[in-house]
Amino acid sequence: MSKKSQAMDSDSTGVALDDAPLAEAVQAALAEASRQGASAAEAAASLGQGLSVNVRMGEVETVEHTRDRGLVVSVYFGQCTGSASTSDYAPAAVREAVLAACSIARYTQEDSCHGLADPERLATDAVDLDLDLYHPWRPSVDEARDLALVCEDKALSADARIDNSEGASVDAHEGCEVYGNTHGFIGYTRKSRQGISCSVIGTENGAMQRDYWYSAARRFGELDSAAEVGEQAAARTLRRLGSRRIPTCQVPVIYEAPVASSLLSHFIGAVSGGALYRKATFLLDHLGKQIFPEFVRIHEQPLLIGAMGSSSFDNEGVATAPRDIVSDGVLRSYVLGSYSARRLGMETTGNAGGVHNLTIDSGEQDLEALIKGIEKGLLVTELIGFGVNTVTGDYSRGVSGLWIENGEIVHPVEEVTVAGNLKDIFSNIVAVANDVDPRRNIRCGSIRVDGLTIAGE
């Protein structure tokens, strides 16, 4: 986003962010690196601020104001590189950081893959593109506290069985970043993120269960109300009361949308540059091969207006663009930054720093329709622990959820494990529901996978 956008928050109260000192620090760092004889350099300066208010059982538990800044400098002497950072933008501190990076570079080995992104790939034409990501909300502590209290109260008053709380929180955050390099590129980014969350505990017949809910958005006005978040947290907790174990079986499993994104995360980790050039992934040499069923399309949408993962350039200044990673179930592209691309003899895909609004296309069914289509199976609502081996693809995770019989939810389930291999899981995806969760960088609906093993009693 353009530097000019700093006027956008003129109607807001509180302290406005100023990215001019960030740009000055970046330019000073690049100039100093050149004076020290570096053949190339890049720098990123960031500034963020926010408020987080947490309440529990009707009382304020914590209030946290944050204001952080930093500068990271990387220098290149041919194929040797060094990096250093500082939180001080004073000229002397910037110079010391550059000198530290230069000193480190003298001790590193040459690597022909080191270096800035190729200049023709930089987002020079897109640097002023406004993706509508910055809508600062600066509530007072009292305003944030009152919202959190409403949220928790709605959850606690929903049912007599909701008898305890892990708390409710209201968060407001905004930040800006300036990235520049010695190819002459400089780009400005401004983003905001607001959130309301609640977690409560229910008790029935002496057994306790916990669940939570949250809302997150760029704009405060796009959040669910505090009352709605509290009510949803209570409803999710109540539906877990009376949980039981089930016998070991092999059945269809539906991953509810909020947890279904984890499957895509595992996939992206397996096709990302670091895993590929280290030969530490079960999807090594799978470019052009069938990974998913033919109906599956997984793609990036980096230029979505107002979305959580939107950006017109990556962490190296490379222009982003919509692209398919999987189409017709076939792996069409990897996820690469400049270094990993060079290690693989390929070109960057504009993914230094990660993917942008990764999306799996939905079908026409909603979650209720997916459930109705299952004779016996499990709806997973929470994942516990991390038992995923991206080298072999072996997958084993503890889960909680809801047992399905004859297309209906019959009782909650706990203390079970879902196991398989990610290759089989991907190839056995049967449907993707249209209940897309827009609260994060990975956008997907609930996913049905057939033939998974559930280890129970």
N, C-alpha and C positions, 0 to 999 in steps of 0.2 A: 504494500500500500504506500502511496506517496507520502512524503514528509508533510505535504500540505494538509493532510487529513487530521493533524493534531488540533485543528479548530473545531472538529466535530463535537467535542464534549463541552462546548461553551455554555450550554444551559445546565450543566451538572454542578452539583456542589462538591466540595472536597478539593483535593490536590490534583491538578491536571498533569498528566505525563508529558514530559518534554523530551523529544528524541534528538534535539539539536546537540546536546552534550555527547550523546552516543555516536552520532555521525562524526563529531570532532575527534573523539577518541579513536574511532576506527581509522580515520584518515591520518591521524598522527602516528598510529601504530604502523600503517603501511609505509608512510614516509620514512620512519625510523628504520624499518626493516631494509628498505632500499639503501639508506645511508650505511647500514652495516654490511652491505654487499650481498644481501639475499637475492637470489635469482627470481624469486616469486614469494608472495605472502598473501595471507588472508586473515581477516579478523571479524569477529562478531561481538557486538556489544548489546546487552539486554538490560531492561529495567522492568520490574514488576511490582505491583502492590495489591494488597487485598485485605479483607476483613473476614474472619471466621468466628461465629458465635455458636457455642454449644450449650444446650440446656439438658438437664436430666431431672426427672421427677419434679418438674415445675420450678426448678431453680437454675440459675446460670452456673455452669460448671467451668467453662473457659471462654475467654475473649482473646483473640489473637489478631493483632495488626501486623502485617508483613510489608516490607519494602526492601527489595533486593535488587542488586545490580551486579554486573560482571562483564569482563572483557576477556575473550579468549583469542590468542594470537598464534598462528602457525606460520613458520618460515620454511623456505626451501632453499637449500644450497645445492643446486643440481638435483640429484636424487636422494639427498639426505634431508631429513625434516626434523623439526623440534617444535614443541608447543608449550605455552605457558599462559597463566591466567592471573587476573587481578580484579579486585572490586573497587579499586581507586582509579578515577579517571584523570587525576592530576598529571600534568606532563611528565614529571619525574617518575611517577609510578608506571605510566604507560611505557616510558623508555626502559625502565628496569624489566618489565615483562618481556619486551622485545629482546633485550640483551640475554635474558634467561633462555628464551626460546632459541636464540642463535647459539648459545653455549651448548644446549642440549643437542642441537643438530650436528655439532662437531663430533659427537660421540656415537651417533647412530650410523648404521650401515647403509650403504647405497641400496636403493630399491627403484628399479626403472619404472615402477608403477606409481610412485609418488608424484604429486603435482596437483596443480589447480585443475578444475574442470576445463575442458576445451572451450576456448572463447566463443566459438560459433554456437555452442549449446546454451549460452547464458541468456537469461530472461530479460534482455535489454528492452524489448518491445512490450513486455508485460509488467514491468516494474511498477507502473502506476495503476494497474488494474485493481479496482475496488471490489472486493468480494463480500463486503458488508459484514465484516467479522468483529467490528469494534463498536460496542454499545455499553460504555461504562455505567455501572450502577454503584453509587457510593452511599449506602445506607448508614445512618447513625447506628451506634451500638444498640440503642433502645429499639429502633425499627427492626433490626435483625433479630434481637432477642424476642420481641413480640411475635414475629412470624414463627420462630422456632417453638415458642410456647404454644401457639395455636396448633402447630403441626403435631407436637407430642400429645397435647390434650385430646385432639381428635382421635389419635390412636388409642390412648388409654381409656377413653370413654366409649369406645366402639363396642365393647363386650366385657362382662365381668371377669372373663377368663384372662383378659389382658391385664396383668397385675404388676408388671415391672417394665422398666425401660432401660435401654442402653443409651438413649438420648436422641435428640434431634438437633440438627445443625443447619445454619444458613451461611452460605459462602458467597463472597463477591470478589472476583479477581480480574485484573486487567494487566496487560503487559505490552511492551513494544521492543523491537529488536532491529538493529541495523547490521547488515552483513556487507562487507566489501572485500575486493581482492585487487591485486596489481594488474589484472586485465582491464581495469577501469570500471568494473561493475560495482554498483552500490544499490542495495535494495532495502526498503523499509517495510516492516510488518507491524500491525497493531491488532490485538485480539482481546476479547473479553470472554469470561465464562462465569455464569452464575449458577448456584445450586441450592437445593433444599433436600434434606434427607432425614430419615427417621428409622430407628431400629427398636423394636419392642419384644417383650417376652410374654408368652402365654403359658398358663398352667392348667392341666386337666388330669384328674386322678393322680396327682402328685408328680406327673411328668411334665417337664418344661420344654418349650420349643421357642426358637427365635427366628425372626425374618425381618426384612427391611424393604424400603423402597426409596427411590430418589428421583428427582427431576433435575435436568441440567440443560442449559441453553446459552446462546450468546447474549440474548436480550432477557432482561428481567420479566418483561411482559409476556414472554413465550413460555415461562415456567408454568407447570401445574401449580395450582394454589397450594398453600401450606396445608389446608384442610384436606385436600385431595391426596396429598402425599401421605399424611398421617393415616387416613382411612385405608389407603392401599397397603401400607405397612401392616396395619392391624389385620386386614383381610388375608394377607399372605401368611401371617403368623397363625391365624386361626385355622387355616386349612391344613396346617402341619400337625395340629394336635391329634393325638391318637396314632402317631406314626408307628409302623411295625416293620419288621424285616420280612423278606419274602424268600422262597426257595431259589436256589441257583437255577437259572434258566437262560434260554437264548430266545430273545423276543425283539420286536421293533422298539426303538427308543426315539422319543421326540426330545430334542434339546430346545427348551423354551428360548425365545429370542434373546433375552439378556445374557444367556450363557452360550448360545449357539455361536456367537462370534469367536469363542475360543477355538473352535474347529478351524476357522479361517486363519486365526493367528498361528496355529501349528503349521498350516499349509504355507503361509508366507515365510515363516522361519525356515522351512525346508527348501524354499526356492530363492532365498536371499543370498547375496554374493558371498558373505563370510563363510557360510556353511558350504557353499558350492566350491570355492577355490581351496578350501581345506579338505574337501572330499569327505565331509562329515554330515551327510544327509541321505535319507532313504530315497530322495528324488533326484539323486545325481544322474546326469545324462538322460533326463526324461523330457527335455524340450522336444515338442512335437508329438509327444505320446499321450495316449488316453489316460487321464487320471480320474476323471469324474464321469458320470453318465452324460449322454449327449445333450440333455436339456440344460446343463449347468453352464452358466456364464458368470465369471468373476472379473470385475473390471474396476479401474480407478476413475473417480470423478473429482479431480482436484479443484475444479473451478465452480463447484456448486455454491450458489449464493448463500451465505450465512451458515454453512454447515461446519461441523466440528473439525473436520480434517482438511479444510480447504486451504490452498496456498498456490500462488502463481509461480513460485520457484522453490527448489529444495534447499538443503543446508549448504550447498555449494554454489547457489545462484543459478542452477540449471532450470530452464523453463519446464514446468509441468504441463501435461496435456492428458485428456481422457484417453484411456487405452485399455485393451483387453489383455488380461493375464491368462485367462482361460476362456475359450469359446468352444461350443459343441463338446464340452468336456475335455478338450485337448489343451495341454500346457503350451501357450503361445509365446510367453516371455518370462524372463526372470525378473528379480527385483534387485537393481544394482545402483550403486554409486560409482563415481569415477574410478576409485582405486580397485574395487572388486571387478569392475568391468575390464580394466586393463589386465588384471591377473587372469581373466578368462578369455582374453582376446576379443572382447565384445565392446559395445558402447554403453555408457550410462543410460539408465532408464528414468533418470530424474528422481531417484529414490534415496538419495543421501539423507539420512534421518528418518526413513520409513515411508510407508504408503500413505496415500491421501484419499480419504473417503472410499475405502475399499468396499465394494458392493457385490453381493451375490443376487442376481435377479430372482424376484419372487414369482411364484405361481399364482393361480387364481384363488386357491383355498385359504381360509383363515385358520387360526389355531384350532378352533372348535371343529372344523371339518377334518383336520388331521386326526384329532382324537377320535372322532366318530368312525374313521376308517380303520381302527385298530381293534382286533378281537381281544388280544392280551398284549400288554406292553407297559412301558414306563415313560412318564413325562418328567424329564430332569429339570428341576428348578434351581438347584444349587450344586456347584462343583466344589470338592474339598480336596486339598492337597494338590500336588503336581507330580504325576507319574507318567511323564511323556518322554520317550527317548527319540529325538529327532534323527539320530544316526540310523536306528533300525526301524523306526516307525511304531515300536511297541507302545501301547496306550493302556493305562490303567489308572482310573481316578475314582475316588470316593464320591458318592453323589447322594443327594436327597431329592425326593420328588413325589409324584402321585401315581398310583397304580391304576391302570386302565383295564377294564373288562367290558366287552361287548359295546365298545364305543363310548363308555361312560367312566368318569373318575369315581373309583369306589373307596379308596382310602390312601392316606399318605404313607410314604416309605422312607426309611432311614437305615443307616449302617449297611449299605450295599456298595458294591464296586462295579463299575462298567469297564469292560476290558475288550481289547481287540488290537488290530493293527491299523494305523492310519491309512495305509493303502486300501485296505478292505473297507474301512469306514467311508472314505471318500467315494469309492466305487459303488457303495451300497446306499448312497443317499437316494431317497425315493421322492422326496418333495421338499420344497421350501415355501413356507407360508408367507402371506402378505402382511403380517404384523411386524413390519420393520421397526427396529429400535434405532431412533435417530440421535441418541444421546452420546454417541461416541464416534470414533474414527472409522470403525468397522460397522457397516450398515447391512444388517441381515434380519430376516424373519426367523421364526422357529423352523428347525430342520429335522426331518424324519430320516433315521438311519435304520435299515433292517438288518437283522441277524447279529446283533451285539450280544455278548455274553454278560449276564448280570450275576455276579458272585454274591450269594446271600447266605441263607442258613444251610 
